[in-house]
Amino acid sequence: MKNNTIIKQAQSTINTEIVALKKLSSSLGNSYLKTVNAINNVKGRVICCGVGKSAKILDKISSTFSSVGISSFVLDVTDANHGSLGAIKKDDIFLIASFSGNSSELLNILKFAKKFKIKIIGISSNIKSKLISVADIKLVTPKIKEAGNKDLDFVPTASSTMLVALGDAIAMSIAKKRSFKKENFGHFHPSGSLGKNLSPVSDIMMRGKELPIVNENCSVYDVIIQISTKRLGCALVINKNSKIVGFCSDGDLSRFMKKSKNFIGKKARDMMSKQPTTISESTLIIDALKLMNEKKITVLVIEKNKKIRGLIHMHDIISFLGI
């Protein structure tokens, strides 16, 4: 097989899946709205269940749901038929997908759901299927052509892509409905790189005795001691009420010493920068790093009501993110 033939085949596969996605997009209507509202309002969990390729895709969909705060888990059909149905509660909702909609493995699950009045959202392209006939909400996906040639058109390709996209759409619709923000995402992904970026600065900021703090009336000598001993390249300046009034960087100190012959007799207030860049404890680490890059600084002061809560250095962020 020639290289250009391989590329053309790949493009044909992708284009076939694009056509399927366009059909899916055009097909969304009242049943989709019912699905979003039902999952958004569920008091229990979303139980994702399928057979074959559908089961694997539902595993991904369930994971996406969990990422945006929708309580969800995957129920293996084999386990379901051997006792795991006992884990299902009356406030749960089934999200069941099957390309044919007639998989024998699903029959007992459908019977169980109907017997105990657990709502079913059924996803299938077969409008005459058993799944669609018993589902409380019927998400009928459009009939589409699979991406393979006549010898491979039985392999789920475009239909699989369509199911993934449908799951993503449901998750994003509910996230939007719930005003889900990137801060929330960080709560559900504390260890991954995305979660670390979306953690608040309060997770890694320096506090208390770690901070280089001086009073505005202290001597320049005291400022030098704080900058050198705390090794952060700066000192935070406060007044008698412990409120932030300034910031002394090693750059501020160097410039002040060059222009002032009698700098030792001066006070912190004489050399400090009057407007330190401050953020709140809830600021995301990714946003703090962005602000540092924009202002070309390495330190941000964390404050609340003009009082120092902490300090964050670019080195701390780099170390935390493993950059």
Backbone hydrogen bonds in HBPLUS format (Angstrom, degrees):
<---DONOR---> <-ACCEPTOR-->    atom                        ^
c    i                          cat <-CA-CA->   ^        H-A-AA   ^      H-
h    n   atom  resd res      DA  || num        DHA   H-A  angle D-A-AA Bond
n    s   type  num  typ     dist DA aas  dist angle  dist       angle   num
A0005-THR N   A0002-LYS O   3.09 MM   3  5.25 126.2  2.39  99.2 113.3     1
A0006-ILE N   A0002-LYS O   3.08 MM   4  6.47 150.2  2.17 149.7 158.2     2
A0007-ILE N   A0003-ASN O   3.04 MM   4  6.39 158.7  2.08 152.1 157.3     3
A0008-LYS N   A0004-ASN O   3.01 MM   4  6.16 158.2  2.06 139.9 145.8     4
A0009-GLN N   A0005-THR O   2.93 MM   4  6.14 151.6  2.01 144.6 152.3     5
A0010-ALA N   A0006-ILE O   2.98 MM   4  6.25 157.5  2.03 148.1 154.1     6
A0011-GLN N   A0007-ILE O   2.90 MM   4  6.18 159.9  1.94 152.2 157.8     7
A0012-SER N   A0008-LYS O   2.91 MM   4  6.08 149.3  2.01 141.6 150.1     8
A0013-THR N   A0009-GLN O   2.98 MM   4  6.28 153.7  2.05 147.6 154.1     9
A0014-ILE N   A0010-ALA O   3.01 MM   4  6.32 167.4  2.03 154.4 156.9    10
A0015-ASN N   A0011-GLN O   2.86 MM   4  5.97 162.5  1.89 148.7 154.2    11
A0016-THR N   A0012-SER O   2.92 MM   4  6.04 151.5  2.01 144.1 151.6    12
A0017-GLU N   A0013-THR O   3.09 MM   4  6.40 151.4  2.18 146.0 153.5    13
A0018-ILE N   A0014-ILE O   2.89 MM   4  6.21 145.5  2.01 146.0 156.6    14
A0019-VAL N   A0015-ASN O   3.03 MM   4  6.29 155.0  2.09 145.7 151.2    15
A0020-ALA N   A0016-THR O   3.12 MM   4  6.43 152.3  2.20 139.8 147.2    16
A0021-LEU N   A0017-GLU O   2.95 MM   4  6.22 156.1  2.01 147.6 153.5    17
A0022-LYS N   A0018-ILE O   2.96 MM   4  6.24 152.4  2.04 148.9 156.3    18
A0023-LYS N   A0019-VAL O   3.03 MM   4  6.33 153.4  2.11 147.0 154.0    19
A0024-LEU N   A0020-ALA O   2.93 MM   4  6.22 155.0  2.00 147.8 155.1    20
A0025-SER N   A0021-LEU O   2.90 MM   4  6.12 161.0  1.93 148.5 153.2    21
A0026-SER N   A0022-LYS O   3.04 MM   4  6.25 156.8  2.09 145.0 150.8    22
A0027-SER N   A0023-LYS O   3.05 MM   4  6.18 129.3  2.32 138.6 151.8    23
A0027-SER N   A0024-LEU O   3.05 MM   3  5.10 134.7  2.26  97.2 110.3    24
A0032-TYR N   A0029-GLY O   3.14 MM   3  5.43 122.6  2.48 102.8 116.5    25
A0033-LEU N   A0029-GLY O   3.15 MM   4  6.51 157.5  2.21 151.2 157.6    26
A0034-LYS N   A0030-ASN O   2.92 MM   4  6.21 156.8  1.97 150.5 156.8    27
A0035-THR N   A0031-SER O   2.95 MM   4  6.16 149.8  2.05 141.2 149.4    28
A0036-VAL N   A0032-TYR O   2.98 MM   4  6.30 164.8  2.00 157.6 159.8    29
A0037-ASN N   A0033-LEU O   3.00 MM   4  6.19 167.5  2.02 151.9 155.5    30
A0038-ALA N   A0034-LYS O   2.87 MM   4  5.92 155.8  1.92 145.5 152.7    31
A0039-ILE N   A0035-THR O   3.01 MM   4  6.20 168.8  2.02 156.2 158.3    32
A0040-ASN N   A0036-VAL O   2.91 MM   4  5.95 157.4  1.96 146.1 153.5    33
A0041-ASN N   A0037-ASN O   2.99 MM   4  6.01 146.3  2.11 140.9 148.6    34
A0042-VAL N   A0039-ILE O   3.34 MM   3  5.14 156.3  2.40  97.2 104.1    35
A0044-GLY N   A0091-ASP O   3.01 MM  47  4.60 129.5  2.27 134.5 119.7    36
A0093-ILE N   A0045-ARG O   2.88 MM  48  6.29 152.6  1.96 167.0 167.9    37
A0046-VAL N   A0071-SER O   2.85 MM  25  6.26 162.4  1.88 146.8 151.4    38
A0073-PHE N   A0046-VAL O   3.11 MM  27  6.57 153.8  2.18 159.3 162.9    39
A0047-ILE N   A0093-ILE O   2.78 MM  46  6.00 169.2  1.79 159.1 162.9    40
A0095-LEU N   A0047-ILE O   2.83 MM  48  5.86 167.1  1.85 145.1 144.3    41
A0048-CYS N   A0073-PHE O   2.97 MM  25  6.20 162.2  2.00 155.0 158.5    42
A0075-LEU N   A0048-CYS O   2.89 MM  27  6.04 166.4  1.91 161.0 163.7    43
A0049-CYS N   A0095-LEU O   2.97 MM  46  6.26 158.1  2.02 153.2 153.6    44
A0097-ALA N   A0049-CYS O   3.13 MM  48  6.64 150.6  2.22 154.9 163.9    45
A0055-ALA N   A0052-GLY O   3.07 MM   3  5.40 125.8  2.37 103.6 116.4    46
A0056-LYS N   A0052-GLY O   3.39 MM   4  6.86 153.0  2.47 147.5 154.1    47
A0057-ILE N   A0053-LYS O   3.03 MM   4  6.32 158.7  2.07 153.5 159.5    48
A0058-LEU N   A0054-SER O   2.84 MM   4  6.01 154.6  1.91 148.7 156.2    49
A0059-ASP N   A0055-ALA O   3.04 MM   4  6.25 135.0  2.25 138.0 149.3    50
A0060-LYS N   A0057-ILE O   3.05 MM   3  5.17 118.6  2.44  97.3 111.5    51
A0061-ILE N   A0057-ILE O   2.92 MM   4  6.30 157.6  1.97 148.4 155.4    52
A0062-SER N   A0058-LEU O   2.81 MM   4  5.89 163.5  1.84 146.4 150.4    53
A0063-SER N   A0059-ASP O   3.09 MM   4  6.26 152.3  2.17 138.6 146.1    54
A0064-THR N   A0060-LYS O   2.94 MM   4  6.24 152.4  2.01 149.5 157.1    55
A0065-PHE N   A0061-ILE O   2.88 MM   4  6.19 158.4  1.93 152.3 158.4    56
A0066-SER N   A0062-SER O   3.00 MM   4  6.28 163.0  2.03 149.5 153.3    57
A0067-SER N   A0063-SER O   3.02 MM   4  6.26 145.3  2.14 140.7 150.4    58
A0067-SER N   A0064-THR O   3.09 MM   3  4.98 118.0  2.50  92.2 107.7    59
A0068-VAL N   A0064-THR O   3.29 MM   4  6.64 136.2  2.49 144.8 154.6    60
A0068-VAL N   A0065-PHE O   3.07 MM   3  5.47 138.1  2.26 105.9 116.9    61
A0070-ILE N   A0065-PHE O   2.85 MM   5  4.90 161.3  1.88 142.8 136.6    62
A0069-GLY N   A0066-SER O   3.12 MM   3  5.05 160.8  2.16 108.6 108.4    63
A0080-ALA N   A0076-ASP O   2.80 MM   4  6.02 152.7  1.88 152.8 162.1    64
A0081-ASN N   A0077-VAL O   3.13 MM   4  6.30 142.9  2.27 137.7 145.3    65
A0082-HIS N   A0079-ASP O   2.94 MM   3  5.03 156.3  2.00 104.3 111.6    66
A0084-SER N   A0079-ASP O   2.98 MM   5  5.41 163.0  2.01 145.3 139.7    67
A0086-GLY N   A0083-GLY O   3.20 MM   3  6.06 167.5  2.22 121.4 125.2    68
A0087-ALA N   A0084-SER O   3.03 MM   3  5.68 169.1  2.04 118.2 121.7    69
A0088-ILE N   A0085-LEU O   3.07 MM   3  5.55 163.7  2.10 113.6 118.9    70
A0092-ASP N   A0089-LYS O   3.07 MM   3  5.48 164.4  2.10 114.8 119.5    71
A0094-PHE N   A0119-LYS O   2.88 MM  25  6.18 169.2  1.90 167.3 164.3    72
A0121-ILE N   A0094-PHE O   2.78 MM  27  5.94 154.4  1.84 147.6 156.3    73
A0096-ILE N   A0121-ILE O   2.92 MM  25  6.18 160.3  1.96 165.0 171.6    74
A0123-ILE N   A0096-ILE O   2.83 MM  27  6.16 152.5  1.90 159.7 164.7    75
A0098-SER N   A0123-ILE O   3.03 MM  25  6.41 159.8  2.07 173.7 177.7    76
A0131-LEU N   A0101-GLY O   2.97 MM  30  4.96 161.0  2.01 147.6 151.7    77
A0106-LEU N   A0103-SER O   3.07 MM   3  5.69 155.0  2.13 115.3 122.3    78
A0107-LEU N   A0104-SER O   3.18 MM   3  5.45 152.1  2.26 108.4 116.1    79
A0109-ILE N   A0106-LEU O   3.03 MM   3  5.26 119.7  2.40 103.0 118.6    80
A0110-LEU N   A0106-LEU O   2.94 MM   4  6.24 156.9  1.99 159.1 166.4    81
A0111-LYS N   A0107-LEU O   2.95 MM   4  6.21 157.6  2.00 149.8 156.0    82
A0112-PHE N   A0108-ASN O   2.91 MM   4  6.04 156.3  1.97 141.3 148.0    83
A0113-ALA N   A0109-ILE O   2.93 MM   4  6.14 161.0  1.97 149.1 153.9    84
A0114-LYS N   A0110-LEU O   3.04 MM   4  6.24 159.0  2.09 147.8 152.9    85
A0115-LYS N   A0111-LYS O   2.91 MM   4  6.05 158.8  1.96 149.2 155.5    86
A0116-PHE N   A0112-PHE O   3.05 MM   4  6.23 160.3  2.09 152.7 156.6    87
A0118-ILE N   A0113-ALA O   2.80 MM   5  4.78 161.9  1.83 144.9 148.6    88
A0117-LYS N   A0114-LYS O   3.34 MM   3  4.91 161.8  2.37  95.4  99.9    89
A0136-ASP N   A0120-ILE O   2.97 MM  16  5.28 131.9  2.20 127.8 141.6    90
A0137-ILE N   A0120-ILE O   3.06 MM  17  6.45 156.3  2.12 160.2 163.6    91
A0122-GLY N   A0137-ILE O   2.94 MM  15  6.25 159.9  1.98 172.3 178.8    92
A0139-LEU N   A0122-GLY O   2.78 MM  17  5.81 160.0  1.82 169.0 176.0    93
A0124-SER N   A0139-LEU O   3.22 MM  15  6.66 153.2  2.30 150.2 156.6    94
A0141-THR N   A0124-SER O   2.99 MM  17  5.81 145.5  2.11 116.7 126.2    95
A0129-SER N   A0126-ASN O   3.02 MM   3  5.32 162.8  2.05 118.5 120.1    96
A0133-SER N   A0129-SER O   3.05 MM   4  6.21 152.4  2.13 142.9 151.2    97
A0134-VAL N   A0130-LYS O   3.15 MM   4  6.35 147.6  2.26 150.5 156.4    98
A0135-ALA N   A0131-LEU O   3.02 MM   4  5.98 133.3  2.24 145.3 158.1    99
A0152-LEU N   A0149-ASN O   2.83 MM   3  5.18 151.3  1.91 113.0 122.6   100
A0153-ASP N   A0149-ASN O   2.81 MM   4  5.52 109.5  2.32 162.2 178.2   101
A0155-VAL N   A0152-LEU O   3.11 MM   3  5.82 171.3  2.12 123.2 125.9   102
A0161-THR N   A0157-THR O   2.99 MM   4  6.32 161.8  2.03 153.9 158.5   103
A0162-MET N   A0158-ALA O   2.95 MM   4  6.11 152.9  2.02 143.7 151.3   104
A0163-LEU N   A0159-SER O   3.09 MM   4  6.34 149.3  2.18 140.3 147.2   105
A0164-VAL N   A0160-SER O   3.04 MM   4  6.37 160.6  2.08 153.2 158.1   106
A0165-ALA N   A0161-THR O   2.99 MM   4  6.23 165.6  2.01 151.8 155.5   107
A0166-LEU N   A0162-MET O   2.94 MM   4  6.12 151.1  2.02 143.3 151.5   108
A0167-GLY N   A0163-LEU O   2.99 MM   4  6.22 160.5  2.03 150.1 154.5   109
A0168-ASP N   A0164-VAL O   2.96 MM   4  6.26 159.3  2.00 151.9 157.9   110
A0169-ALA N   A0165-ALA O   2.87 MM   4  6.05 157.1  1.92 146.9 153.4   111
A0170-ILE N   A0166-LEU O   2.98 MM   4  6.26 159.5  2.03 149.8 154.6   112
A0171-ALA N   A0167-GLY O   3.00 MM   4  6.23 167.1  2.02 151.1 154.6   113
A0172-MET N   A0168-ASP O   2.89 MM   4  6.09 165.1  1.91 155.2 159.0   114
A0173-SER N   A0169-ALA O   2.88 MM   4  5.99 153.0  1.95 147.6 155.4   115
A0174-ILE N   A0170-ILE O   3.04 MM   4  6.26 160.4  2.08 152.1 156.4   116
A0175-ALA N   A0171-ALA O   2.91 MM   4  6.11 157.9  1.96 147.4 154.4   117
A0176-LYS N   A0172-MET O   2.92 MM   4  6.03 155.4  1.98 142.5 148.7   118
A0177-LYS N   A0173-SER O   2.95 MM   4  6.12 153.2  2.02 139.8 147.9   119
A0178-ARG N   A0174-ILE O   2.87 MM   4  6.09 142.6  2.01 146.8 156.5   120
A0180-PHE N   A0175-ALA O   2.80 MM   5  4.94 173.6  1.80 157.8 156.2   121
A0179-SER N   A0176-LYS O   3.09 MM   3  4.96 159.8  2.13 101.9 107.8   122
A0184-ASN N   A0181-LYS O   2.97 MM   3  5.37 123.7  2.30 106.1 119.3   123
A0185-PHE N   A0181-LYS O   3.25 MM   4  6.70 149.3  2.35 144.5 153.3   124
A0186-GLY N   A0182-LYS O   3.19 MM   4  6.49 150.9  2.28 144.7 150.6   125
A0187-HIS N   A0184-ASN O   3.06 MM   3  5.29 130.7  2.31 101.1 113.8   126
A0188-PHE N   A0185-PHE O   3.07 MM   3  5.46 132.6  2.31 106.0 117.8   127
A0189-HIS N   A0186-GLY O   3.22 MM   3  5.01 151.6  2.31  96.1 104.6   128
A0196-LYS N   A0192-GLY O   2.86 MM   4  6.14 152.3  1.94 152.5 160.5   129
A0197-ASN N   A0193-SER O   3.07 MM   4  6.26 162.3  2.10 145.9 150.0   130
A0198-LEU N   A0194-LEU O   3.02 MM   4  6.23 141.5  2.18 142.9 153.9   131
A0199-SER N   A0196-LYS O   3.14 MM   3  5.12 165.9  2.16 107.4 109.2   132
A0286-ILE N   A0197-ASN O   2.96 MM  89  4.86 145.4  2.08 157.5 146.5   133
A0285-ILE N   A0199-SER O   2.79 MM  86  5.83 159.6  1.83 176.6 172.3   134
A0203-ASP N   A0200-PRO O   3.07 MM   3  5.88 166.7  2.09 121.1 125.0   135
A0201-VAL N   A0283-THR O   2.81 MM  82  5.89 149.0  1.90 169.5 174.4   136
A0204-ILE N   A0201-VAL O   3.04 MM   3  5.68 150.0  2.13 117.4 124.5   137
A0205-MET N   A0201-VAL O   2.93 MM   4  5.79 131.5  2.17 158.6 173.1   138
A0202-SER N   A0281-GLU O   3.32 MM  79  4.98 141.7  2.48 152.6 141.8   139
A0206-MET N   A0311-LEU O   2.84 MM 105  5.24 166.9  1.85 163.4 158.9   140
A0311-LEU N   A0206-MET O   3.12 MM 105  5.24 141.6  2.28 132.7 141.2   141
A0210-GLU N   A0207-ARG O   2.97 MM   3  5.61 149.5  2.07 147.2 145.4   142
A0211-LEU N   A0208-GLY O   3.10 MM   3  5.83 162.3  2.14 120.3 125.1   143
A0236-LEU N   A0212-PRO O   2.67 MM  24  6.04 165.8  1.69 165.6 167.9   144
A0214-VAL N   A0236-LEU O   2.80 MM  22  6.11 163.7  1.83 169.9 171.5   145
A0238-ILE N   A0214-VAL O   2.95 MM  24  6.36 155.6  2.01 155.5 163.5   146
A0218-CYS N   A0215-ASN O   3.05 MM   3  5.41 168.9  2.06 117.0 120.2   147
A0216-GLU N   A0238-ILE O   2.86 MM  22  5.75 141.6  2.01 168.7 165.8   148
A0269-ARG N   A0216-GLU O   3.03 MM  53  4.88 144.5  2.16 150.5 139.7   149
A0268-ALA N   A0218-CYS O   2.83 MM  50  5.72 142.4  1.97 160.4 165.6   150
A0222-ASP N   A0219-SER O   3.05 MM   3  5.27 120.0  2.43  98.9 112.3   151
A0223-VAL N   A0219-SER O   3.19 MM   4  6.63 148.6  2.29 142.7 151.7   152
A0220-VAL N   A0266-LYS O   3.11 MM  46  5.88 138.9  2.29 146.7 141.6   153
A0223-VAL N   A0220-VAL O   3.08 MM   3  4.93 116.5  2.50  90.8 106.7   154
A0224-ILE N   A0220-VAL O   2.90 MM   4  6.25 156.1  1.96 151.5 157.7   155
A0225-ILE N   A0221-TYR O   3.00 MM   4  6.35 153.3  2.08 147.9 155.1   156
A0226-GLN N   A0222-ASP O   3.02 MM   4  6.30 160.8  2.06 148.1 152.2   157
A0227-ILE N   A0223-VAL O   2.93 MM   4  6.18 167.2  1.95 157.5 160.9   158
A0228-SER N   A0224-ILE O   2.96 MM   4  6.06 159.2  2.00 149.0 154.7   159
A0229-THR N   A0225-ILE O   2.83 MM   4  5.87 163.0  1.86 152.7 157.8   160
A0230-LYS N   A0226-GLN O   3.08 MM   4  5.84 162.4  2.11 142.8 148.1   161
A0250-ASP N   A0233-GLY O   2.98 MM  17  5.26 142.5  2.12 137.4 131.0   162
A0235-ALA N   A0248-CYS O   2.69 MM  13  5.09 135.6  1.88 141.3 155.4   163
A0248-CYS N   A0235-ALA O   2.84 MM  13  5.09 174.7  1.85 163.4 163.7   164
A0237-VAL N   A0246-GLY O   3.04 MM   9  4.85 164.7  2.07 130.0 127.7   165
A0245-VAL N   A0237-VAL O   2.91 MM   8  5.78 172.8  1.91 147.0 148.7   166
A0246-GLY N   A0237-VAL O   3.31 MM   9  4.85 149.3  2.41 135.2 128.8   167
A0239-ASN N   A0243-LYS O   2.99 MM   4  5.60 143.8  2.12 142.9 153.2   168
A0242-SER N   A0239-ASN O   2.92 MM   3  5.24 156.1  1.98 119.9 121.3   169
A0244-ILE N   A0306-LYS O   2.69 MM  62  5.59 164.6  1.71 170.6 174.4   170
A0247-PHE N   A0273-SER O   2.99 MM  26  5.12 140.9  2.15 138.3 149.1   171
A0273-SER N   A0247-PHE O   2.74 MM  26  5.12 175.3  1.75 150.9 149.9   172
A0252-ASP N   A0249-SER O   3.05 MM   3  5.00 115.0  2.49  94.0 109.1   173
A0253-LEU N   A0249-SER O   2.99 MM   4  6.32 159.5  2.03 152.0 157.3   174
A0254-SER N   A0250-ASP O   2.94 MM   4  6.11 159.1  1.99 141.4 146.8   175
A0255-ARG N   A0251-GLY O   2.99 MM   4  6.19 166.6  2.01 152.2 155.3   176
A0256-PHE N   A0252-ASP O   2.95 MM   4  6.06 156.7  2.00 147.3 154.2   177
A0257-MET N   A0253-LEU O   2.95 MM   4  6.12 159.1  2.00 152.1 157.2   178
A0258-LYS N   A0254-SER O   3.18 MM   4  6.35 146.8  2.30 142.3 150.6   179
A0259-LYS N   A0255-ARG O   3.25 MM   4  6.49 150.0  2.35 145.1 151.6   180
A0260-SER N   A0256-PHE O   2.94 MM   4  5.88 133.1  2.17 147.1 158.5   181
A0265-GLY N   A0262-ASN O   3.32 MM   3  5.96 142.0  2.47 112.6 120.2   182
A0266-LYS N   A0263-PHE O   3.04 MM   3  5.18 160.5  2.08 108.4 114.5   183
A0270-ASP N   A0267-LYS O   2.98 MM   3  5.33 143.7  2.12 106.0 116.6   184
A0271-MET N   A0268-ALA O   3.16 MM   3  5.61 147.2  2.27 110.2 118.6   185
A0272-MET N   A0268-ALA O   3.06 MM   4  6.01 135.4  2.26 155.7 168.6   186
A0301-VAL N   A0277-THR O   3.13 MM  24  6.26 169.4  2.14 163.4 160.4   187
A0279-ILE N   A0301-VAL O   2.83 MM  22  6.28 145.3  1.95 155.5 165.0   188
A0303-GLU N   A0279-ILE O   2.99 MM  24  6.30 153.9  2.06 165.9 173.7   189
A0283-THR N   A0280-SER O   3.16 MM   3  5.53 164.2  2.19 111.4 116.3   190
A0287-ASP N   A0284-LEU O   3.00 MM   3  5.21 122.3  2.35 100.6 115.2   191
A0288-ALA N   A0284-LEU O   2.90 MM   4  6.24 150.3  1.98 152.6 162.2   192
A0289-LEU N   A0285-ILE O   2.97 MM   4  6.19 161.0  2.00 152.3 156.4   193
A0290-LYS N   A0286-ILE O   3.12 MM   4  6.26 152.1  2.20 135.2 142.9   194
A0291-LEU N   A0287-ASP O   2.98 MM   4  6.19 154.9  2.04 143.6 149.8   195
A0292-MET N   A0288-ALA O   2.98 MM   4  6.27 156.1  2.04 148.4 154.9   196
A0293-ASN N   A0289-LEU O   3.02 MM   4  6.29 159.3  2.07 148.9 154.0   197
A0294-GLU N   A0290-LYS O   2.94 MM   4  6.18 156.7  2.00 148.2 155.0   198
A0295-LYS N   A0291-LEU O   2.98 MM   4  6.13 160.5  2.02 151.7 156.0   199
A0296-LYS N   A0292-MET O   2.75 MM   4  5.56 114.2  2.18 136.3 152.8   200
A0297-ILE N   A0292-MET O   3.04 MM   5  5.03 154.4  2.11 135.9 143.2   201
A0314-MET N   A0298-THR O   2.76 MM  16  5.06 149.7  1.85 151.6 154.6   202
A0300-LEU N   A0312-ILE O   2.97 MM  12  5.44 157.7  2.02 154.5 161.8   203
A0312-ILE N   A0300-LEU O   3.04 MM  12  5.44 164.2  2.07 156.8 161.5   204
A0302-ILE N   A0310-GLY O   2.93 MM   8  4.91 166.8  1.94 133.6 132.6   205
A0309-ARG N   A0302-ILE O   2.70 MM   7  5.40 167.9  1.72 152.8 151.5   206
A0310-GLY N   A0302-ILE O   3.08 MM   8  4.91 146.5  2.20 141.1 136.3   207
A0304-LYS N   A0307-LYS O   2.90 MM   3  5.32 154.4  1.97 146.4 154.1   208
A0307-LYS N   A0304-LYS O   3.02 MM   3  5.32 162.8  2.05 112.2 117.2   209
A0316-ASP N   A0313-HIS O   2.94 MM   3  5.35 129.4  2.20 107.6 120.5   210
A0317-ILE N   A0313-HIS O   3.33 MM   4  6.80 152.2  2.41 148.8 156.3   211
A0318-ILE N   A0314-MET O   2.94 MM   4  6.22 164.4  1.96 157.1 161.1   212
A0319-SER N   A0315-HIS O   2.94 MM   4  6.03 158.9  1.98 143.7 149.6   213
A0320-PHE N   A0316-ASP O   2.92 MM   4  6.04 158.7  1.96 143.8 150.0   214
A0321-LEU N   A0317-ILE O   2.91 MM   4  6.06 160.8  1.95 153.5 158.2   215
A0322-GLY N   A0318-ILE O   2.95 MM   4  5.86 121.4  2.30 134.4 148.6   216
A0323-ILE N   A0318-ILE O   3.13 MM   5  5.31 150.8  2.22 146.5 151.8   217
A0322-GLY N   A0319-SER O   3.30 MM   3  5.09 139.6  2.47  91.0 102.3   218
